[in-house]
Amino acid sequence: MVWLERHWPQQGASVQNFGMIMPDLLASSASEARMLRTSQQYYQEWGEQYPHLVRKCGALVVARTELEDQVLKEYAEIGQRHQASHLSPKTIHNAYPNTVSKDVVGGLLLPNHLGVNAQVLLPAMVDHLASLPRVSFRANELVVDARTEMGGVKLKTAKGGVVRGDRVVVCSGSEVQSLFPGVLAESGLEAVKLNMMEVTPQPPERQLPFHLMGGWSLRRYPAFQQCASYSQLSQEPLPSDVQAGGLHVLMTQPQTKGPWLLGDSHHFYPLQGAAADANWRDHKLDQRLLEEAQRMTGAAGFSVQRSWTGWYLRHPRQPWWLQNVDERTTLVTGLSGRGMTLAPGLAQNLLNELLEAPY
């Protein structure tokens, strides 16, 4: 296998993400659930080999309205197979007095979720995979042409190199102009722009032992849709700026005593219209996220030390987008904001299908 990586070190969503591995909340079908469980198993295995890169931190979802809390209670009942448990306000305040605000009315603890620091984990993963027999990793190789010819595939790189093989899988991320732009233009994919921030480390007494999210997040994760009260919650209007900015609050702390990651917002664009807004950032969204994060944690304030605008692709009607251009060429992208959690399982499933398929 020849692995051609356009950017190395990696850029974009591969490293500009929360590193939250949360399979329990993301599945919208049985097949997707299997892939997500496969991904989690891979991360657990990597964690055994590299314990400093993968941590079992769990996630805490906190509610500030009775209806949000009712959804969390219902999920705890149907999510027992994931060891999900509902926490009372008293339990939360006693366990996490300096991390969670005293105005929450309940919470959901998901103990099996994992956390990774993508900027550290991905290079280690690549080193490991590139060391395997029959794997050739080529860094900073931009493929400018891919075509099927003479009973195989032929790739040309910007450096003038040629690579031949039996099949090619193009994992283009948010890049839509380099390879097969016409196919991508007709795919129905959308570009998603989001704001993320890194805030300075908190005092020693305020650490974040889990991924933390609030009630706005209930509307963004498919798992909560199976709860009886979700329909009522989904009909409740959100504040206009929250709705317009696609806001929900996620917080995580990739390293002990290190900075927190905080986000995020969501704006959706047709593929051909994203470039016009690529260089603009709405700082009012940052301020709204910071204010809500302060309310959730009871912190006096957060100081932003870095911020960035991220991009990924999504399909509004599919969990990911996969297209066989011909019998030897497959395009896959559009994993939405679930790439870190979904990618290993999806990759295994796709490779199994390709290896079994006749030419």
Backbone torsions as a table, in degrees:
resi	resn	phi	psi	omega
1	MET	NA	133.4	175.0
2	VAL	-107.5	127.4	-177.4
3	TRP	-114.5	113.1	-179.2
4	LEU	-106.5	117.0	-177.6
5	GLU	-109.9	121.0	-176.1
6	ARG	-63.7	-46.8	-177.7
7	HIS	-117.3	130.3	172.5
8	TRP	-146.8	123.5	1.1
9	PRO	-58.6	156.0	-175.3
10	GLN	-65.5	152.8	-177.9
11	GLN	-126.4	174.9	172.9
12	GLY	70.6	-149.6	-172.4
13	ALA	-62.4	-21.9	179.3
14	SER	-59.5	-32.2	-178.7
15	VAL	-120.8	-13.9	179.8
16	GLN	-97.7	63.1	-179.0
17	ASN	-142.2	173.5	-175.9
18	PHE	-76.6	-18.7	-175.8
19	GLY	69.1	27.6	179.2
20	MET	-91.4	117.9	177.4
21	ILE	-102.0	98.0	-169.6
22	MET	-127.6	68.0	-175.1
23	PRO	-64.4	-29.7	-175.9
24	ASP	-61.1	-30.8	-172.0
25	LEU	-95.6	-9.2	-166.8
26	LEU	-103.7	-17.8	-172.1
27	ALA	-71.6	131.2	174.5
28	SER	-113.7	1.3	177.8
29	SER	-157.3	165.1	-179.2
30	ALA	-65.4	-40.1	-179.7
31	SER	-66.2	-38.8	177.9
32	GLU	-66.7	-37.6	178.4
33	ALA	-61.4	-39.3	178.6
34	ARG	-64.0	-43.2	178.9
35	MET	-64.0	-39.7	179.5
36	LEU	-65.5	-38.8	177.0
37	ARG	-65.9	-38.2	176.3
38	THR	-60.9	-44.0	177.4
39	SER	-57.9	-46.2	-179.0
40	GLN	-61.2	-39.6	178.2
41	GLN	-62.1	-41.3	177.0
42	TYR	-59.9	-47.5	-178.8
43	TYR	-62.9	-38.9	178.4
44	GLN	-63.0	-40.2	177.8
45	GLU	-65.3	-42.2	177.4
46	TRP	-63.8	-36.4	179.1
47	GLY	-64.7	-33.8	176.4
48	GLU	-67.7	-34.9	-180.0
49	GLN	-82.1	-34.7	-179.1
50	TYR	-128.9	75.7	-173.5
51	PRO	-62.1	-21.2	179.4
52	HIS	-82.0	-5.4	-176.1
53	LEU	-105.3	-24.6	-178.3
54	VAL	-127.7	126.2	-179.2
55	ARG	-123.1	141.1	174.7
56	LYS	-90.7	95.3	-172.8
57	CYS	-107.4	-21.8	-175.8
58	GLY	74.0	-179.6	178.9
59	ALA	-141.2	146.0	175.4
60	LEU	-122.3	123.7	175.8
61	VAL	-106.7	122.7	-177.0
62	VAL	-110.3	145.7	-179.5
63	ALA	-112.6	143.7	175.8
64	ARG	-120.4	4.2	171.9
65	THR	-128.8	157.3	-179.5
66	GLU	-63.9	-35.6	-179.4
67	LEU	-69.4	-41.7	174.4
68	GLU	-58.0	-42.6	-178.8
69	ASP	-67.1	-33.5	177.8
70	GLN	-64.1	-40.5	176.5
71	VAL	-61.5	-41.8	179.6
72	LEU	-64.6	-40.1	177.6
73	LYS	-62.0	-43.6	-179.6
74	GLU	-65.3	-39.4	178.2
75	TYR	-65.6	-37.7	178.5
76	ALA	-60.4	-34.2	178.8
77	GLU	-69.2	-45.1	-176.9
78	ILE	-88.3	-11.4	-178.2
79	GLY	-103.0	22.4	-177.7
80	GLN	-63.3	-28.7	178.7
81	ARG	-64.3	-20.6	176.2
82	HIS	-96.0	8.1	-178.0
83	GLN	63.3	26.5	177.4
84	ALA	-70.6	144.0	179.6
85	SER	-142.8	142.6	176.8
86	HIS	-86.6	138.6	179.7
87	LEU	-115.7	136.5	176.1
88	SER	-76.5	161.5	176.4
89	PRO	-56.5	-39.4	-179.5
90	LYS	-62.5	-43.5	179.5
91	THR	-62.0	-43.4	-179.8
92	ILE	-63.2	-45.8	-176.1
93	HIS	-67.5	-36.4	178.9
94	ASN	-70.3	-37.9	-175.9
95	ALA	-80.6	-35.6	-172.6
96	TYR	-133.1	59.6	-173.6
97	PRO	-64.4	-24.7	-176.7
98	ASN	-106.5	4.9	-175.1
99	THR	-117.1	-30.5	-176.5
100	VAL	-121.4	136.2	-177.5
101	SER	-63.0	152.5	-179.1
102	LYS	-79.0	-2.7	179.9
103	ASP	-94.2	6.2	177.0
104	VAL	-74.9	148.9	-176.7
105	VAL	-105.9	-1.1	178.4
106	GLY	168.2	174.2	-179.8
107	GLY	-158.5	164.5	177.9
108	LEU	-122.4	122.5	178.3
109	LEU	-100.9	125.6	178.9
110	LEU	-116.6	94.4	-167.0
111	PRO	-76.1	-16.2	-171.6
112	ASN	-91.9	-2.5	-178.4
113	HIS	-71.3	148.2	-176.0
114	LEU	-111.1	161.6	175.1
115	GLY	-132.7	141.1	177.5
116	VAL	-136.7	155.8	169.9
117	ASN	-100.2	100.4	-171.9
118	ALA	-59.1	-33.6	-178.1
119	GLN	-67.5	-21.7	178.0
120	VAL	-100.3	-40.3	-175.3
121	LEU	-67.7	-45.7	-172.8
122	LEU	-61.9	-44.2	175.5
123	PRO	-59.4	-37.9	178.7
124	ALA	-66.1	-39.9	178.4
125	MET	-63.9	-43.4	-179.4
126	VAL	-63.8	-43.3	177.8
127	ASP	-57.7	-42.8	-179.3
128	HIS	-66.3	-49.3	-176.8
129	LEU	-65.8	-38.1	-179.1
130	ALA	-68.1	-18.4	179.6
131	SER	-85.2	-7.1	-177.7
132	LEU	-72.6	151.9	176.9
133	PRO	-58.6	141.9	174.1
134	ARG	66.8	22.4	173.8
135	VAL	-118.2	125.1	176.8
136	SER	-117.0	114.2	-179.5
137	PHE	-100.4	127.0	-179.4
138	ARG	-122.7	111.4	-176.1
139	ALA	-83.6	149.9	175.7
140	ASN	54.0	46.6	176.1
141	GLU	-114.7	108.2	178.7
142	LEU	-90.1	118.2	176.1
143	VAL	-84.0	123.9	-177.0
144	VAL	-106.9	-11.2	178.8
145	ASP	-154.6	136.0	176.8
146	ALA	-137.9	125.7	-178.6
147	ARG	-150.4	156.0	176.7
148	THR	-94.5	127.9	177.8
149	GLU	-160.6	149.9	174.3
150	MET	53.8	44.2	175.9
151	GLY	70.6	24.5	179.6
152	GLY	-166.7	-164.2	177.4
153	VAL	-117.3	148.6	179.0
154	LYS	-128.5	124.0	178.8
155	LEU	-112.6	137.1	173.8
156	LYS	-113.5	138.5	179.8
157	THR	-106.9	162.3	179.7
158	ALA	-64.5	-20.9	178.5
159	LYS	-85.8	1.8	178.5
160	GLY	92.9	3.5	179.9
161	GLY	-79.9	160.0	177.4
162	VAL	-128.6	132.9	176.8
163	VAL	-125.3	131.1	178.1
164	ARG	-116.4	149.4	178.9
165	GLY	-164.0	-176.9	179.6
166	ASP	-85.4	-37.7	-178.8
167	ARG	-142.0	160.2	173.8
168	VAL	-137.4	137.2	172.5
169	VAL	-115.4	121.0	-178.7
170	VAL	-100.6	112.1	177.4
171	CYS	-107.8	89.7	-166.4
172	SER	-92.7	-4.5	-179.3
173	GLY	59.6	-129.9	-179.4
174	SER	-94.2	4.2	178.6
175	GLU	-81.7	120.4	-174.0
176	VAL	-121.4	2.5	-175.5
177	GLN	-108.4	-17.0	-171.6
178	SER	-79.2	-52.3	-175.9
179	LEU	-124.8	132.1	177.7
180	PHE	52.2	48.7	-178.7
181	PRO	-63.1	-32.7	179.1
182	GLY	-66.3	-41.3	177.9
183	VAL	-63.7	-44.4	-179.8
184	LEU	-65.7	-36.1	-179.4
185	ALA	-63.0	-26.9	-179.2
186	GLU	-100.3	10.9	-172.6
187	SER	-80.5	-20.6	-172.6
188	GLY	83.8	2.5	178.3
189	LEU	-67.1	150.9	174.7
190	GLU	-119.8	150.5	173.6
191	ALA	-93.7	137.7	-179.2
192	VAL	-118.2	127.8	179.0
193	LYS	-109.6	135.4	-178.5
194	LEU	-140.7	152.9	176.9
195	ASN	-101.6	133.0	174.3
196	MET	-134.5	155.6	-177.7
197	MET	-139.7	155.7	169.8
198	GLU	-118.7	122.2	-178.4
199	VAL	-105.3	154.1	-174.9
200	THR	-62.0	153.1	179.2
201	PRO	-53.9	144.5	-179.4
202	GLN	-89.4	168.7	177.5
203	PRO	-57.9	157.2	-177.0
204	PRO	-54.2	-32.7	-178.2
205	GLU	-78.0	-10.9	179.7
206	ARG	-117.8	84.7	175.2
207	GLN	-111.7	164.3	-174.2
208	LEU	-117.7	94.6	-175.6
209	PRO	-79.0	-4.0	-176.8
210	PHE	-143.6	167.9	165.9
211	HIS	-70.8	136.8	-178.0
212	LEU	-121.5	131.6	176.3
213	MET	-143.5	161.7	-175.2
214	GLY	-114.5	-169.9	-173.6
215	GLY	-64.5	-28.5	177.2
216	TRP	-60.7	-27.9	-177.3
217	SER	-69.7	-20.5	-177.8
218	LEU	-60.4	-29.2	-178.8
219	ARG	-81.0	-6.3	-173.3
220	ARG	-107.7	-10.4	-176.2
221	TYR	-114.0	125.4	-173.8
222	PRO	-57.4	-31.0	-174.4
223	ALA	-59.0	-31.7	-177.2
224	PHE	-75.8	-14.3	-178.7
225	GLN	-68.1	-18.2	178.5
226	GLN	-80.5	-6.5	-179.4
227	CYS	-79.3	141.7	-174.6
228	ALA	-60.7	-34.5	-176.2
229	SER	-89.2	0.7	-176.6
230	TYR	-64.4	-39.3	-178.8
231	SER	-58.2	-43.2	178.5
232	GLN	-65.0	-41.9	179.1
233	LEU	-63.2	-42.1	-177.0
234	SER	-65.4	-21.6	179.7
235	GLN	-87.6	-13.4	176.8
236	GLU	-72.7	128.6	-178.3
237	PRO	-69.8	139.0	171.4
238	LEU	-85.5	160.2	171.4
239	PRO	-52.7	144.4	-172.0
240	SER	-58.9	-38.6	-179.1
241	ASP	-71.8	-31.3	177.0
242	VAL	-68.4	-44.1	178.8
243	GLN	-64.8	-46.5	-176.9
244	ALA	-66.5	-34.8	-178.0
245	GLY	-90.8	-1.0	-177.4
246	GLY	57.5	41.6	-172.1
247	LEU	-84.3	140.7	158.2
248	HIS	-152.8	153.5	-170.5
249	VAL	-99.1	121.4	171.9
250	LEU	-122.3	137.6	176.1
251	MET	-137.7	141.5	175.2
252	THR	-153.9	159.2	-178.5
253	GLN	-126.5	95.2	-173.4
254	PRO	-60.4	-29.2	-177.9
255	GLN	-132.4	140.0	180.0
256	THR	-56.1	131.0	-179.6
257	LYS	66.0	10.3	179.9
258	GLY	-93.7	-176.9	179.1
259	PRO	-67.2	160.1	175.9
260	TRP	-97.9	146.2	168.3
261	LEU	-97.4	139.3	-173.4
262	LEU	-142.0	137.0	176.4
263	GLY	-172.5	-165.1	-7.4
264	ASP	-147.2	174.1	-179.6
265	SER	-117.1	168.5	-178.9
266	HIS	-146.2	116.7	171.4
267	HIS	-120.5	138.2	-173.1
268	PHE	-113.4	138.1	-176.3
269	TYR	-137.2	147.6	165.7
270	PRO	-64.2	151.6	-174.8
271	LEU	-54.3	-39.9	-175.8
272	GLN	-80.0	-6.9	-177.8
273	GLY	-108.4	-2.1	-174.8
274	ALA	-72.0	-34.6	-172.9
275	ALA	-61.0	-32.7	-177.0
276	ALA	-64.6	-25.6	-177.5
277	ASP	-108.4	7.4	-170.1
278	ALA	-64.0	-33.3	-171.9
279	ASN	-97.8	6.7	-176.5
280	TRP	-109.9	139.9	-179.2
281	ARG	-129.4	131.7	179.7
282	ASP	-91.6	102.0	-176.2
283	HIS	-73.4	-15.7	175.4
284	LYS	-64.8	-32.2	177.1
285	LEU	-66.4	-41.3	176.8
286	ASP	-57.6	-46.7	-177.7
287	GLN	-63.5	-38.6	178.8
288	ARG	-65.5	-41.0	178.0
289	LEU	-64.8	-41.5	179.2
290	LEU	-63.5	-41.5	179.4
291	GLU	-63.6	-43.4	-179.8
292	GLU	-68.1	-37.1	177.5
293	ALA	-64.1	-38.3	176.6
294	GLN	-64.0	-40.5	178.7
295	ARG	-65.4	-39.5	-178.5
296	MET	-68.8	-33.8	-173.5
297	THR	-102.8	-16.0	-175.0
298	GLY	76.3	10.6	179.8
299	ALA	-70.5	147.7	179.0
300	ALA	-69.2	-27.8	179.9
301	GLY	172.3	159.4	177.3
302	PHE	-120.3	139.5	176.9
303	SER	-107.6	120.1	-177.4
304	VAL	-79.5	125.4	177.4
305	GLN	-105.7	-23.0	173.8
306	ARG	-149.7	149.8	174.2
307	SER	-147.0	156.2	-179.3
308	TRP	-154.2	161.2	174.9
309	THR	-107.0	124.2	-179.8
310	GLY	-105.8	159.2	178.2
311	TRP	-136.4	141.5	167.2
312	TYR	-150.2	169.5	178.4
313	LEU	-106.4	150.6	174.2
314	ARG	-145.0	158.3	172.7
315	HIS	-111.2	128.5	-173.7
316	PRO	-66.8	-15.9	-176.9
317	ARG	-123.4	1.8	-178.2
318	GLN	-134.3	146.8	179.9
319	PRO	-69.2	-23.3	171.4
320	TRP	-157.6	171.7	-178.9
321	TRP	-120.1	126.4	179.4
322	LEU	-135.8	131.1	-178.1
323	GLN	-138.8	127.4	171.8
324	ASN	-88.4	106.7	180.0
325	VAL	-66.9	-39.6	172.7
326	ASP	-152.2	-169.9	-174.4
327	GLU	-70.2	-9.2	-178.3
328	ARG	-123.3	-1.5	-173.4
329	THR	-127.4	121.9	-178.9
330	THR	-123.6	131.7	174.0
331	LEU	-105.8	137.2	175.7
332	VAL	-143.0	129.7	178.2
333	THR	-163.8	-168.0	174.5
334	GLY	71.5	36.8	177.9
335	LEU	-78.7	6.7	-179.6
336	SER	59.4	-145.8	-178.2
337	GLY	-89.7	24.8	-173.5
338	ARG	-116.9	16.8	-171.6
339	GLY	-58.9	-44.5	-178.8
340	MET	-62.5	-39.1	-177.8
341	THR	-78.1	-39.1	-170.8
342	LEU	-90.3	-31.5	-166.9
343	ALA	-56.4	-47.2	-178.4
344	PRO	-59.8	-43.8	179.6
345	GLY	-68.0	-40.4	177.8
346	LEU	-65.3	-40.1	179.4
347	ALA	-62.1	-44.0	179.3
348	GLN	-63.2	-43.7	-179.6
349	ASN	-62.3	-43.6	-178.9
350	LEU	-65.8	-44.7	-179.4
351	LEU	-64.9	-37.5	176.2
352	ASN	-60.6	-42.2	179.7
353	GLU	-67.2	-40.5	-179.1
354	LEU	-67.3	-38.2	-179.3
355	LEU	-70.1	-27.2	179.9
356	GLU	-87.4	-20.1	-174.5
357	ALA	-78.1	139.2	174.4
358	PRO	-74.7	158.2	176.1
359	TYR	-73.9	NA	NA
